[in-house]
């Protein structure tokens, strides 16, 4: 490797089968002082060889090439040059191309033609994405606290293995009707939990297609759930820490995929493994979800410790919540795991809480007042209400909700003894035939 390659410059390998295109890309980057063109390749096979030899920071990869295409080459480069990050280039912007590129491990997708500013911005953005990952890989054995070579319990001096830490509490925030305010409640409640408990709190934006938790929190993190899926086989505590964005409040956030198309790579089994790792690393994990009961959401509900069911004091929302409770009861979901939250309450206007409880036949845990002005201001500023206006009545309600959830999630004596509190059916007390009939929460086999 040359001395140039060991400089602080971002090394780039250009891969395109058309000589004029390779030269144009080189010219577009010529005046970038911190970017070095490390090499060029005119097909997929040569790209693999060059990536293995040069170990560049970035690979600019064309998709359509004779012989081996860019997607196949990207998959192989991720094996021979794992620290090299690929930016895919194509004149084709169709959904299939984008999805296949991301599945292959590409971190960015540029549609030709693009400007020098767009190219430079993409390179810098992707390089920043990989900086923290490279730091983790360079960490010497034992620094992460897991022992030599990352093997639990193997330390020089023979320290005894520690008992496994208790799993974190997974709280799914869900509404069967859109517009109930799940994202607002999720972001403020996550911060309230961190303030109340001083424990590790994670917020996962599981509204995969149009998630906006990062907007509500004014976060500019580059990593998303899609990155966790792409690196699922190497997902551990260190990598998870890299893929999550820290918020000044102390919580950590995993953003939703950057587009609806990319969200399609998140499958139930992968999502389950990510949640399992989160439960090992955090005390509380809050999931901001969408309203459609698809396989991914049902996977999360199956793993949930609690479900916060959000409704508004309007008949369509109440009807949808009633249907959800009926479905849950029919399928023997312990109803005491569901906490009903009445959001956007306008005093002396609309349907009263007692009427809603009579319709749904479930107690309301807490009521959150409708404060459009304060909420709108906090959303536009990217500063949650609980931080922007800590003395606001709604901010105080979020803290009260956090305190109630902590109390509910704390082990009770009867739970330790094997009893299940509340009105919901005891799953352990079910007849064997009933338990065998529903492996998962909604009668579906565990994934």
N, C-alpha and C positions, 0 to 999 in steps of 0.2 A: 504494500500500500504506500502511495507517495506521501511526501510531507504535506502536500496540499490537502490530502484527504484527512489528515489529522488536525487541520485547523478548525476554527470555530465556525466556519462557513457551513451552510446547509448543502450537503452533497446530493446531486440529482442525477438520476439515470433516465435518459430519454429513450422511449421505445416506440417506434413507428416505422411501418414498412415503406413509407414514401420519403425519399431523401429531402425533397423540398420542405416537407412538414417538419422533419427533424431540424433542419437548418433554421426554419422560421421560429421554432420553439427556442432554439439556442439564442437567436437574436432578441426575442422577447425578454429573455432573462439576462442579457449581456450586461445591462447597466444596474443590475441588482448587486450591491456590494457584498451582501452576506450570503449569496447563492453561488455555488460552484457546480458547473457541469462536469460531473465525474466521468461520464461515458455515454455512448449511444449504442443502440441495437436496432436491427431492422426486422427482427422476427421474435416470436415467443421463446424459441429454444435458446437463441443467443442472449436474450434478455435474462434468462435463468442463469446462464453461465456468468454473465457480467455482474448480476446481482450477487451471486455467490462470491465472486472475486473481489468486488468493490465494496460490498456491504453499504450501499448508499443510504442516506436518510430517507430520500423520497424517490419513488419510481413513477415517472409519467408514462402511463401505459395506454396505448391505443387498443381498442377492442377488436376491430376487424382487421386481421392480418392473415396472409396465406399460411398454411401449415397449422401451427398452434396459435389459437386466438389469445387475446389478452386476458380473458377470464381464466382460462386454463393455466396460463403462465403465472398469473397472480397467485393462484392456489399453490403452485409449486414454489414460488418465491417466498411465500410466507413460511415455508419449511426450511429452505436453504439460507434465507436472510430474514430471520424473524423480527429484527429491529427495523427493517425497511418497510415504510408505509407507502401504499399505492394510491395514486390519484388516477382514476380511469378517465379516458378521453374518448369521445365518440361523436359523430354527426347524428347518431340515433339517440333520441331522448325518450324512447318509449319505456313504459313501465317495466316490461320484461327485462330490458337491458339493465336498467337501474337496479332492479331487485337481484338479478344474477350477479352483478358486479359487487353488491354489498355482501351477498352470501359468500362470494369468493374471498372476501376480506378487504376489499377496497374501502378506503376511508372517505373518499370524496369522488364526485362525478362532475366532470366538466363537459359541456356540450359545445362542440365546435360550430362556428368560430368563437373565440373568446379573446378578450383584450389582455395586454400585458399586466394591467392592474388586477384583473380577475385571476390570472394565472399566479401572479406573485402572492396575492392574498390567500389563495388556496394552499400554496406551498407552505407559507408561514403558519397558517391555521393548523394544517395537518401535522407539521413539525412540532408545534406546541402540544398537540394532542399526545405525541409520542415521547415528549421529554420526560414526563414523570414516570412513564412505563419503563424507559431505559434506566432511570435511577433505581427502580425497584430491582430490575434484573442484575444491576451491578452491585447490589448489596451483598456483603460477604456472609457466608453461612453462620447462622446463630444470631445475627443481629436482629432478626425479626422475632426473637424470643421462642422460636419453635425447635431450637436445638440444631446440631450440626447437620447440614444438608437438608434442613427443613423437616427432619424426622421427629415427630413428637416424642418427648421422653428420653432422647438420647443426648446427653450432655457430658462433657469432660468432668469427671468428679462424681458422676453417678447420682445426680439429683433425682429424687423419686418423681414419677409421673404425677401430674396434678389431676384431680377429678374434673370431669368435663363441666364447663360452665353451663348454667341453666339457659335454655333457649329464650330468645326475646319474644315479646308479645306482639303478635301481628294483628293490627286493627284495620279492617277494611271499611272505608267510607264510601257508602253507596246510596244511590237514589234510583228507583225505577222510572223516575220522570226527570227529564232534562230541566235545567234552570233552578235546581234546588240549592245550589251553592256548595257543591262538594269540594271544589278546589279552594274556595275561600276558607271553608271550615278546616280542610286538611292542612293548609299552610299555617294558619293561626294556631290550630290545636297542636301541631308538631312543635312549634316554638313554645307554647304554653307548657307542654310536657317536659321539654328541656329545662325550662325555668323552674318548674315545680319539683322535678326529681333530681336535677343535675346529673342525669344518666345519659347514655348514648341514644340519640334519637335519629332515625332515618325517615325521610319522606321519599316515596317512590311514586313518580307520576305514571300510573298505569292506565291513564286515558291515552291509549297508544296512538291513535290517529291524530288527535288534535289537542294533545296535552299542553298546558300553559303554566304549570307550576313555576318553571324557571322565569316566566314573565312576571308573575305575581311576586317573586322573590328577587327580581332584578339580578339574575345570575347569568353569566356569560360562559358557563362551562361548555367544553367542547364534546364531552362524552355523554352517551345516552344508553338506554337499555339495549339498543341495537349493538353497541360495542361489546356489552357483556355477553350477548348471544354469540357474536362472532368469535369471542375468546372463551367460550364456555369450558373447553377442556382444560384451560389453565386458570380458571377462576378460583381464587382463594382470597384470604383476608387482605393481602397486600394489593392485589390487582383490584379488588372491590374498592379499596380506599382510593386508588388512582382514578377509577371510573366515576366516582361520586364527587359532586361539587360541594365544598364547604360554604356554609352561610355564616355571616357574622354573628347570628344568634346562637351558634353552636351546633345546629343540626346539620346533617349531610343529606344531599339531594341527588337522586338518580332521575335524570330527565327522560321524558318520553322520546321516542325516535323523532328525527327532524322532519319527517314527512309521512303521510298516510301510506305511501308506497313502501317505504322502508320498514314501516311497522309490521308488514306482513311476514317478516323473517322471525318475529317473536312467536314461537310455538308453545303450547301448554307445557310440554316436558321441560323445555329450556327455562321457561318462566318459573316453574316449580323449583328447579335447581338454584336459580338466582335467589328466590325467596328463602330457600333453605340456608343458603350462605349468609343472607342478611340476618336471619334469626340467630345464627351463630355469633355474629359480630356486633349486634345492636340490642339494647334493652327494649326499645320500642320501635316498631316499624309501622308507619302509616301508609296506606295505599289510597291514593286518589284515583277513583275509577270512573268508568263510563256506565251508561244505563243498560246497555245490551248484555243479556246473560249468555255470553258465548263461552267457549271452552276455557279460555284464559281466565276470565273473571270467575268462573265456577271453580277453577283450580285454586285461585286465591281464597275464595270463600271456604273451600274444603280445608285450607290450612289456617284459617283465621282463628284467633283467640276470641276476638269480639268483632261484631259488625255494627257500625253506626249507620242506621237507616235514616236518611234525611228526607223530610217531607216539608211542604209548605201548606199553609192553611187554605187550600183551594181543592175543590172536589176532584179534578183529574189526578192531582198528586195523592190525595187520600185514597182514591179508588185503586191506584197502582200499588200503593203500600199495602192495602188490604189484600190484594191479589198475591203479593209477595209473601205475606204472612200465611195465607191459605196454602200456598205451594209449599212453604217451609214446614208447616204443620203436617200436611199430607205425607211429606217425605221424611218425617220424624227428625227434623232439625231441632235441637234443643232451643226453644224460643227464648230461654234466659240468656242466650249468647247474643241476642239482638237488643241493642239500645236504640230507642226511638227518639230522634231529635227533631223538634219542630222549629224550622228556620223561617226567617222573614216574617216574623210576627208583628202585626200592626195592632197596637192596643185599641180596644173598643171598636174594632173593625174586623169583619170576616168571621170565620167559623171558630168558635172557642175550643180551647184544648180539651175540655171535658167532653164535648161533642165528638171530637176526633177519637178520643180514647174509647168512647162508646161504639163508634163505627168499626174501628180496627180491633178492638178488644185487646189492647196492649197499652201499658202505661207509658207516658211521655217522660223521658229522663230529664230533659231540659228544654227550655224555650229560648230562642235567640231572636232578639228584636230586629226589625227591618230598619236599617240605617243607611239608606242609599247614598247620602252625601258623603259621610265618612268613609264608607266602603269604596265608593268610586274614586275618591281622592287617594286612598291607600293603594288601590289597584294601579292607577295611572302613575303613581310615584314608584311602584315596585317595592313599597315598604309596608309590610303587613300591619294591620291596625293595632295589633297587640304591642308592636314596637313604636309605631308612629304616634299613637295616642293611648298610652298604657292605662290612663284613667278613664277612658271612654267606657260607658256601660257595656257595650258589646265586647270590648276587650276583656273586661272583668268577667263576662259570661263565658268567654273562651277559657279563662283560667279556672272557673268553676267547673266547666265540663272536663278539663284535664284532671282536676282533683277528684272528680267523681269516677272517672275512668281508672285512675290509679287505685282508688279504693276498691273498685270492682275487680280489677286485675290482680290485686294482692291476694295471696293464698288465704282462704278461710279455713277455720278448724274443721268444719264439716267436709270440706273438699279433701283435706289431708286424710280424713277417716274414710274417704271413699264415697261420700254422699254427694249428690248434685243439688245445689241450692236453687231456689226459684221455682217457677211454674213449669219450666220445660221438662220433657221426659228425660229420665236418666238413661244414657246410652248403654252404660254397663249393665243396667237392670233389664234391658231388652231381652226378649227371648232370643236364643241363638238363631232361630229361623229368621227373625226380623233383622238381626245384625248381618246375617249372610246375604239378605236381600238388598242391602244398600251399603256398598263398600265406601263410596264417597258421599258427600253431603247431599247431593241430589240424585242418589240412587245410581250413580255411575261408578264404574270400576276406578280404583285409584290408579293414577298415572305414574 
